[in-house]
Amino acid sequence: MATAHASQNVSPMPEGVTDPNYKPLPGRLGNLTAQQQQVLDQFKKELQEEGHFVPERMDDAMLLRFLRARKFDLHKAKAMLLAAEQWRKDFGIEEIMKNFDFKEKALVDKYYPQYYHKMDKDGRPVYIERLGLLDVNELYKITTPERQLQRLVYEYEKNTLERLPACSKAIGHPVETSCTILDLKNVSLTAFYRVKGYVMEASAIGQDRYPESMGKFYIINAPWGFSTIWSFIKPWLDEVTVSKIDIIGSTYAEKLLQQIPAENLPKEFGGKCVCEGGCSLSDAGPWNPNGKEATSTS
């Protein structure tokens, strides 16, 4: 009987849910077993007793991301969270969020576009990275790998603090992950190797400091030689992350449109969105109500 009881959902639905069809996935608020709820409660209790609990950041949803990343092994999840907290201090997150100004954003966009743009059909913010447009020589004339990483972390924090809450409100249920499009059109192996260090650090930050933040991940325009690049990238990723990655060639539009509304997908990827000044610089989405309006084309 104890086993049967442990498998029952004992977690109340999270606040703010207005979508009547929302069914949280296992291990999320609203779909926790008795055992998972017990581990969550113990996790929070230990953090509070040991002086590590930060109430303004460590809500139940955040703690559950670390627990899911470590398959609800309390010891491992706690070690992961404490390592992330130490990293936040060492990296200077508070200082970055107060004072970081990526003035070179428009110039960097020409040589390595990386941007968030609207939502997919599940309410996730869409993140687009065009590695195939990378021009390392020009990129490092105007910025540095260190500033690129600071920008990455700034955007991760903004995603947590602004984008995901805005998407959650817009869709009517909690949104905790992003939908990523990595475009490899005309990617240069030589250029990739020159930014391999940055890509490795960026991947590690995503996995270790912001766990369970990947929803969908599309690698499009995968070139003939992509297997070589993939052989470098894949070992950095855990098996859960790898399982979420969909590698597509040049016939990707139909697959993307199954997940992203045409009016939210930039025209260059088969959608209908054409933002004033370019989608890559618009930061269009429910988190930016005062941003430039995008237009849709037929």
C-alpha positions, 0 to 999 in steps of 0.5 A: 500500500505504501508504494501505491500511495507514493505514486499518487499525485499529492501536489496542488496545482501552481498558482496563476493557472488559467489554462483549463487544459494544463496538465503539468509533467511529472516532477513539476508543481501540480504533479508530484508524488508523495515521495517527490514532495517529501524530498522537496520539503526536505531540500528546502528545510536543509537549505533554510537550516544551513543558511543557504536559502534565498527566498526571492529566488528559491521558490519550489519550481526552481528547487524542483529544476535542480531535483529533476536534473539529479533525478530527485537525489537530494544529496546530488541536487543539493551539491549542484545547487550549492555549486551554482550558488558559489558560481553566481558569487564568483561570476558576479551575477548581481554586478552583471544584472546591475551594470552590464551594458552590451553596447556592441549588441547591434554590431555583434548581431551582424557576425553572430546573431543570438536572440530571443523572439516571441513564443512557440505553441507551448508558450516557450520563449524562442531562442535563435542562434545563427552559428553559420553566420559567425565571423570570428575575425570581425566578432573579436574586433568588437567584443571578447569571449568574456563579454559574450559569456557575460551577455549569455548569463545576463540573458539567462537571468533575464529569461528567468526574471522576465521572459518566462513569467511573462510567457507563463501569464500569456499562455495561462500556465507555468513556462520553465523552458525555452525553444531553441533554433540553432542555425548551421547554414554555411557553418565553417568548421574552422570558425567553430573550432575558434569559438569552441571554448566559448561554446563549451563554457556556454553549454556548461553554464546552461546545464549546470547553473540553469538546469532543466531550462531546455524544452525543444531544441532544433538544429537546422541546416545541419551540413554534411560535415556536422557529424564532426561538430556533433562529436565534439558537442554531444559529450558535453551534454547529458542524455536528457538534453541530447534526447530533446535535440532534433537535427534537421537539414535544409527542409526544416520549415514544416517541422518548425511550424509544427511547434512555432506559429507562423506569425512568431517565426522570422520569415528567414526560417519559413515564418511570417514575422518581419520585425521593424529593424530585424527580428534579431534586434527586436526582443519581441515577445510578451516580456517586451510590451513596449518593443517595436511591433512586428508585422506578418507577411503572407 
